[in-house]
Amino acid sequence: MTWQVVTATNILISAAYFAIAWFIGTGLVRTGQLGTNMLGLATALIFITCAVHHGTHALHMLLPSFGIHDPQALALREAWHWPSAVWDVFGAAIAIFYLSLRGSYASVLRGAQMFEDMRVRERQALEINDNIVQGLTVARYALENGRDEQTKEAVERTLADARGIITELLGPDGAHRVVGPGGLRREHAAVGAAPERSEP
């Protein structure tokens, strides 16, 4: 029974690893990172090679079941023992767990964002500085000089820019909805936030 368990778990691991490599690879292609995100590409290739490794083990042990007399396959069947089988079962569980996480977090699947590019983070920081910080600075100076209309315009423009940046950060999976007032709520109130008014 040992070799049957090992064969089944190796097939399962191989299938899960191929699926994970597919998710990462297609994400890189879809977002145009295939030639630039070397870490993402290398990770996909690692999963592919591991999938092939486990798949060939399983296929080799199945050869005698198809009437192919292969002494090495028979010897491989006999070489497995229960500690190795238990470890393969554990490995299959980890592979399925990892795959389930990839399927649950759509933001990870789009473009393999687990390998965030520092240039993207720098661009986002510049956008926040240019659109949000400067907009609030304009609003502050306008408020200090009693220009209420200019203050209102600057605040509204800054809010619109902030919502646009947040919508972009949500990515393609959240792009179908534009973030509006009340669209994002914190679990806890921000420090210094005004308390909510209770209804009389």
Secondary structure as UniProt FT lines:
FT   HELIX           2..30
FT   TURN            31..32
FT   TURN            34..36
FT   HELIX           38..62
FT   HELIX           63..66
FT   HELIX           71..79
FT   HELIX           82..104
FT   HELIX           106..109
FT   TURN            110..114
FT   HELIX           118..127
FT   HELIX           128..133
FT   HELIX           134..144
FT   TURN            145..146
FT   HELIX           148..170
FT   HELIX           172..174
FT   TURN            175..176
FT   TURN            181..182
FT   TURN            191..192
//
